[in-house]
Amino acid sequence: MCLGIPGQIVALTDPERMLALAEISGVRREVNVAPVASGPLEDLVGKWILIHVGFAMALIDEDEAAATLQALRELGEAQAELDAMAAGDAALEGGQ
């Protein structure tokens, strides 16, 4: 299964190599925008994209980006709760 993380393109870093700087939840990473480039690269600045292993895989709108980021946060919180429950169960089993 592939997981795309939403990010916003904030600058072009190397247009010749089709690289741009994307901000993902406050962290900036360089990504390859070749898969989503259909016109001048400058038009991509400010756009939201789904990023997978350093490549912009799809253009998305801001609402979809926000919903995806929220779902990822909720999954992280749920995983933390499951990990805490598993640790509690292991402690109970070890104490018997």
Protein Blocks (a to p, Z undefined) as FASTA:
>chain_A
ZZddddddfbdfblmnopacddeehiacdddfklmmcbdfklmgopacddeehiafbdcd
fklmmmmmmmmmmmmmmmmmmmmmmmmmmmmmmmZZ
